[in-house]
Amino acid sequence: MHPMGDSTFVPFDSPVGKVAALLYVHVPKNASCWVKYHLDQVGSTPYNYYHQGFDSARHLVLVVLRDPVDRWVSAMGQILVAHKPSFHMHVDRIDWNEMTKTIYRNNHTQPQHEFFANIPHDRIVWFRCNDQLENNFIKFLDSYNIQVRVMPADNDVDNVFNVTNKVPERAFGLYNAPPQQIVVDKIQKVLDENPEYVERLQQLYQQDYQLLNTVPYYDPR
């Protein structure tokens, strides 16, 4: 499972109003590599808010949410890509009927709300992993006088921060795994052909969907 409290700490030289630092909570598969790339440019450090503490008066928390089913597809692609064709967890052999009945417990499929369960929601700045994330996130940093060199987003209009299609064929021991995007596409095809699987996943991630559809997202306008 993902370490409780895994985050990135960005202290300010001097407080901005009452805010002394930004705390970005890592949620795997939610553009976390893209976000971390930009925060690394401004002197961020690894942090664990669960063990090192969280000051609700002085820390402002950043969280990126993603559609749970989209995240699950991307996560399962990363999980399954390394399995040999003879293994029962290979993408062409797996029992998707069983796989969609419960949450597969891996840090990439772990429900999003669990990563920041101990943080008051009124101290969180919410972002959504979509085609507006780059603009919104960079403008938010600008509002705190944080200047970064922007890494261009992916050209995939459905998920501009998904690096899956950049993961090439690679070797796992004696097994040459296919490009990860091929695995993701196969999983998506299964869901497209079996809408009942999608409905199950939506139920399993009901709390995440509740958050996704109700939180006030950062809007720079």
C-alpha positions in Angstrom: 0.0 0.0 0.0 1.0 3.6 -0.5 2.8 5.1 2.6 0.4 7.0 4.7 1.2 10.7 4.5 3.5 10.5 1.4 3.8 14.1 0.2 6.1 16.9 -1.0 6.9 20.0 1.1 7.4 23.4 -0.4 8.4 26.0 2.3 8.3 29.7 1.6 11.2 32.1 2.5 8.6 34.2 4.3 4.9 33.4 4.9 2.4 34.5 2.2 -0.4 35.8 4.4 -0.9 33.0 7.0 0.5 30.3 4.6 4.1 29.2 5.4 4.3 26.2 3.1 2.6 24.2 0.4 2.1 20.5 0.9 1.4 18.4 -2.2 -0.1 15.0 -1.4 1.0 12.3 -3.8 -1.9 10.3 -5.3 -0.4 7.8 -7.7 -1.7 7.9 -11.3 -3.0 11.5 -10.8 -0.3 13.4 -12.7 1.9 13.0 -9.7 5.1 12.8 -11.8 4.2 15.9 -13.7 3.4 17.8 -10.5 6.5 16.6 -8.7 8.7 17.7 -11.7 7.6 21.3 -11.2 7.7 21.3 -7.4 11.3 19.9 -7.5 12.4 23.1 -9.3 11.5 25.2 -6.3 13.3 23.5 -3.5 10.7 21.0 -2.5 11.6 18.1 -0.2 10.0 14.7 0.5 7.7 14.9 3.5 5.3 12.7 5.4 2.6 14.7 6.9 1.3 11.8 8.9 4.6 11.3 10.8 6.1 14.8 10.5 2.9 16.8 11.3 0.5 19.0 9.5 -0.2 22.5 10.6 -3.8 23.3 9.5 -3.2 27.1 10.1 0.1 27.4 8.2 0.1 24.6 5.6 -2.0 24.7 2.4 -2.5 21.2 0.8 -2.6 20.5 -2.9 -4.5 17.5 -4.2 -5.2 16.4 -7.7 -8.2 14.2 -8.3 -8.9 12.0 -11.3 -11.9 10.1 -12.6 -11.6 6.8 -10.7 -12.3 4.5 -13.6 -9.8 6.2 -15.8 -7.3 6.0 -13.1 -8.0 2.3 -12.5 -7.5 1.5 -16.2 -4.1 3.3 -16.2 -3.1 1.6 -13.0 -4.1 -1.9 -14.1 -2.1 -1.3 -17.3 1.0 -0.6 -15.2 0.4 -3.5 -12.9 -0.3 -6.1 -15.6 2.3 -5.1 -18.2 5.0 -7.2 -16.5 3.2 -10.5 -16.4 4.1 -13.3 -18.8 1.4 -14.6 -21.2 1.3 -17.9 -19.3 0.5 -16.2 -16.0 -3.1 -15.9 -14.9 -2.7 -12.1 -14.4 -1.6 -11.5 -18.0 -4.0 -9.0 -19.6 -5.3 -11.6 -22.1 -5.9 -14.2 -19.4 -7.2 -12.3 -16.4 -10.7 -12.9 -15.2 -12.1 -9.4 -15.5 -15.5 -10.4 -14.1 -13.7 -11.3 -10.8 -11.3 -8.4 -11.0 -14.0 -5.8 -11.1 -15.9 -7.2 -8.0 -13.5 -5.8 -5.4 -10.8 -3.2 -5.3 -7.4 -4.7 -6.2 -5.2 -3.5 -3.3 -2.2 -1.7 -4.8 -1.1 1.8 -4.2 -2.1 2.7 -7.8 -5.6 1.4 -7.4 -6.1 2.4 -3.7 -9.0 4.8 -3.4 -7.9 8.4 -3.7 -9.7 9.7 -0.6 -7.5 7.4 1.6 -4.4 9.4 0.7 -5.6 12.6 2.5 -8.1 11.1 4.9 -6.6 13.0 7.9 -6.5 16.4 6.3 -9.4 18.9 6.7 -11.0 19.5 3.3 -11.1 23.2 3.9 -7.3 23.3 3.9 -7.1 21.6 0.5 -6.7 23.3 -2.9 -8.3 20.9 -5.3 -7.2 20.3 -8.9 -8.7 17.9 -11.5 -6.6 15.8 -13.8 -7.9 17.0 -17.1 -6.9 19.3 -19.9 -7.0 22.4 -17.6 -4.6 21.0 -15.0 -1.5 22.5 -16.5 -3.0 26.0 -16.8 -4.6 25.9 -13.4 -1.6 24.5 -11.5 0.9 26.9 -13.0 -1.4 29.8 -12.3 -1.9 28.7 -8.8 1.9 28.6 -8.3 2.2 32.0 -9.9 -0.3 33.4 -7.3 2.2 32.5 -4.6 5.1 34.0 -6.6 6.5 30.5 -7.5 7.9 30.5 -11.0 8.7 27.2 -12.7 9.8 26.0 -16.1 6.7 24.3 -17.6 7.0 20.8 -18.9 4.7 20.5 -21.9 1.7 18.3 -21.3 1.1 15.2 -23.4 -0.9 15.6 -26.6 -3.5 13.0 -25.5 -6.6 15.2 -25.2 -8.3 12.6 -23.0 -5.5 12.5 -20.5 -2.8 15.1 -21.2 -0.6 14.0 -18.3 -0.7 10.2 -19.0 2.8 9.0 -19.7 1.6 5.5 -20.4 2.0 5.9 -24.2 5.7 6.8 -23.6 6.5 3.6 -21.9 8.2 1.4 -24.6 8.6 -2.3 -24.8 10.9 -3.5 -22.1 12.3 -6.6 -20.5 11.2 -8.1 -17.2 13.6 -10.9 -16.6 13.4 -13.1 -19.8 10.0 -11.6 -20.8 9.8 -8.7 -23.2 6.7 -6.8 -22.2 4.7 -4.9 -24.8 4.4 -1.1 -24.8 2.2 -0.2 -21.8 -0.3 1.7 -23.9 -1.2 -1.6 -25.7 -2.1 -3.1 -22.3 -4.1 0.0 -21.3 -6.0 -0.1 -24.6 -6.9 -3.8 -24.1 -8.3 -3.0 -20.6 -10.3 -0.1 -21.9 -11.7 -2.3 -24.7 -12.9 -4.8 -22.1 -14.7 -2.0 -20.2 -16.2 -0.6 -23.4 -17.6 -4.0 -24.2 -18.8 -4.8 -20.6 -20.6 -1.7 -19.2 -21.5 -3.8 -16.1 -17.8 -3.8 -15.1 -17.8 0.0 -15.3 -20.8 0.2 -13.1 -19.2 -2.1 -10.5 -16.0 0.0 -10.5 -18.1 3.2 -10.1 -19.7 1.6 -7.0 -16.4 0.5 -5.6 -15.0 4.0 -5.9 -18.2 5.7 -4.9 -16.5 7.9 -2.3 -13.9 9.0 -4.8 -16.7 10.0 -7.2 -18.5 11.8 -4.5 -15.4 13.9 -4.0 -14.7 14.3 -7.7 -18.1 15.7 -8.3 -18.5 18.0 -5.3 -15.2 19.6 -4.3 -14.6 23.2 -5.3 -11.8 23.1 -7.8 -9.2 25.9 -8.1 -10.3 28.4 -10.7 -7.8 31.1 -11.7 -10.4 33.3 -13.3 
